[in-house]
Amino acid sequence: MKKLVYPFLLGLLLAGAAQAQEAAKLAQRLVERSGVAVQLQSLPKNFEEHTAALRGAPSQLVLALTEAGREAYRPQRMAQEIADALAATLKPEEMERVLAWLEADVGRRVTLAEESASVSMGEENLARYAEEIKAKPPSARRQQLIQDMIEATDSLELSARLIEGMALGVAIGIDSTQPAQNRAGAAVLRKQIEAAMPKEQVKAQLRAAMPAMTGYTYREVSDADLAAYVAFLRSADGKRANDAITEAFAQAMVAASLRMGQLVEQRVAKPPA
């Protein structure tokens, strides 16, 4: 009996390992094809701008936060964390169907628009775009498509969690410079951030800015392509993938924030050369 059982179990183990490896490859492709990998490139810079806005903070602390932020929010590491989460959440056949859509012509066009906007959407370009649409408002159909995109992608939730993640990273970084017995810890800091920046209040502010930001992102995408994208995002596969990516992105932000504390502590505690 053992001669029969052991090869059978080994076969199951090998098959499971092969399936996990395939899921990991698909998830990595999904991170690339969805544009997430490119969008992550802007995080270190965004965090640097976040820390530069700290008023009255010692320059040594700001420098430590900036240096730690570059490492904690390293795009390659976060992309791998997101891919790992997607591999654990989505089935291989789901990822294959989503990839088929993203790798088709319409999918590539909307993804390229998202990647381009993640690089160029600064305050100056966004303000210029706002003036342009004020002078020449988009059609009613275009405005509805923009609103549909905001709802289908759950942009308000993702943006709110992104802002919360950045704030948490700064807070944990500063907290880690305190004596161990005086540190608040991540859980307490999250509650303090939620009290100081209520999510609904943050969403209300984002809600006012989101149409211009979304319009800017897809400004060169046709109505037909945008409508096709909305339809995909509302499909079972599209919604599953978007929800999974949103959650994986948010969790990667939290993980990066926790890394901040360790990195800042190392830098501040390091004796001068």
N, C-alpha and C positions, 0 to 999 in steps of 0.2 A: 504493500500500500504506500509506504514512504517513497518508493521509487516513482510512483505516479503522482503523489501529492506535491513533492518538492518542485519538480519541473513546472507543474501547474501554477504554483504560487510564484515561482520565479517569472513565469510568463506574465502573470498579472502585474507584478511589480515593474517589469520592463515596459509593459503596455502603458501603465500609469505614468511612468517617467517620460515616455515618448509623448504622451498627450500633454503633460505639463510643459514640456519643452516647446511643443507646437503652440500652445496657448501663450507662452511667454513671447515667442516670435511674433505672433499675431498682435499681441498687446503693444509691443514696441513699434510695429508698423502703424498701429492705430494712433499712437502718440505722435508719430511723424506726420501721417497723412491728414490728421485732424487739425494740424497747425499748432498743437499745444507745445511741441518742442521749440518752435520759433518764438511763440508768445512768452515762453519762460525766460528767454534771453533778456527781456527788459526788467526782470525782477530785481537783480542786484542794483541797477541804476535807480529804480523806483525807491528801493530801501535807502539808498544813499541820500536821495532827495528828502526822504522822510526824516532821517537823522539830522540832516543839515538844517532842518526847520526847528530843531530843539533850541529854545532860548535860555541863555544863562547856564547851559551845561558846560562843564570843564572841557577844554579842547582835547585833553587826553582821553576822556570818555567818548567824545564824538568820534575821535580817530579809531578807538577800539571798536566801537559799534560799527563804523563803516567797514573796517577790515574784516570783522567777524561776519558782517552781512554778506560780503562778497563770497565768503566760504559757505555760510549757512544756507544761502539761497542759490547755491551753485546750480545752474540750469541742468547740467548733465545728471547730477545726482537726483534732483527733483523729478526729472523726466523718467528716470529708472524707477523711482518710488511710485509714480503714477502708473507706469506700465505694470509693475508688480500688482498693484491694487486692481487694475482692469483685468489682468489675467485671472485673479481670484474671484472677480465679480461676474464677468461676462463669459458666456459659453463660446467655444471656438467658432461654432456655426453662426452665432450672432455677430461676432467680430468680422467674420468673412463677408457677411451680407452688408454690414456697415462699410467695410473697406471697399467693396464693389461699388457702392454709391459714391464714396469720397474720391475714388480713383477714376471715375467717369468724368466726362468733360465739365458738367455743371459743378460737381463736387470739387474739382480742382480749381475752378474759377472762384468759387466763394471762399475756399480755403486760402488761396493766394491773396484775396482781398483782406482777409482777417490777418494774415501774416504781415502784409504790408502796413496795415493800420497799426499793428502793435509796435512797429518801429517808428512810424511817422506821427502818431497822434500825440503831439505835444500841445501845450496850452495855446501857443501861437497859431498853429495850423487849425486847431479846433475853433479858435475864435474867428479866424478867417472864414472857415466854412460856415459858422453861425451867421456871419454877416452876409455871405452869399445866399443862403437859403432865406434870410430875412428879406433880401432884395428880390429874390425869385423863389417863392415857396414851392416845395414839391407838390405834385398832384395829390388829390385826395386818395387815389389808389396807392401811390407811393407811401404816403403817410401811414395808411392802414397796414401796408406790408412791413414797414418799420416797426409799428406797434406789435404786429404779429410775431416778428422776429424776437423782440424783447421778451414777449411772453413765452414763446416756444423754447428759447434758450435758457430761460430763467436767469436772465442777466442780472436782475436786481439782487437775487440771492447770492450768486457767485461774486459779484462786485462787493457786496456787503461783507462777505466772508473774507475776501482778499484784503479789504481795509482792516478788518478785525485782526487778521493774521499778521499784517505789518505792524499794527499797534502792539500786538502781543509780543512780537519779536523785540521791539524797542524796550517795552516794559521789562521783559525777562532779562534782556541785556543789562539794563540799569540795575535791576534787582540783584543780579549776580555779583555786583560790585560791593554789596553790603556784607557785613559780617554774617556768617552762616545763621546765627541765632536771630538775626533781624530780617531775614528774607521772607517775603510774603509767599512765594511759590506760585507756580503757573495757575493752579486752580483759583486761588484768591485773586490773582491779577486779571484773569479772564472775567471774573465777576465785577471787578472794579471797572474794567473797560466797558462791559455791558451797561453798567450804571452810568458811566460818563458819556458813552456813545450808544444809546439805546438803538437796537437794530432797526426798529420801525422808523426812528428818526433819521438814521443813516439812509434807509431805503427811500424815505420821502425826498431827501436831497438828491439821491441818485435818480429817482423817478423823473425829476425835473431836467436833469442833464442827459439822461439816457437816450432820448430821441435824437439829439444832435450827435452824440457819440456813435450811436448805431448807424445813423444816416451817413456820417463820415466814413465809417468802416466799409460800408457797401455802396459808396457813392458812384463807383464805376461798374457796379453789378446791375444787369438789366432787371426790369420788373419780372420778366419771365423766369430768370434764374432765381431770383429772390423768392418767388412764389413756389418754385420747385423745392427750394431749400426748406421753406416753412412746412411744406407738405411732408418732406422727409423727416424733419424734426418732430412732427406730430404723429408719425407712424410708430408702431410698436418698437421696431429696432432703433429708430432714431431717438425716441424718448429714452429708451433703456441706456443707450450709449451716452447720450447727453447727461443724464442723471448720474451715471457711473463716473464720467469724466469730471463733473462738477464736484462730486463727493471726494474723488481721489485727489483732485487739485486742492481742495480745502484741507484734507488730511495731510498732504505734503507741506502745506503752509504751516500747519501746527508743528509738524516734525522739524521744520526748518527753524521755527521760533524757539523750540526747545534746545536745538543745537546752539542757538545764539548764546544762551546762558553759559554753556560750557566754554565756548570760544572766547567770549568777553572776559570771563573769569581768568582764563589762561593768559590773556593779553595784559589785563590790568595787574595780575599778580606777578607777571614776569619782571624780574629785576632789570633795571636799565643796563644796557650793554656798556 
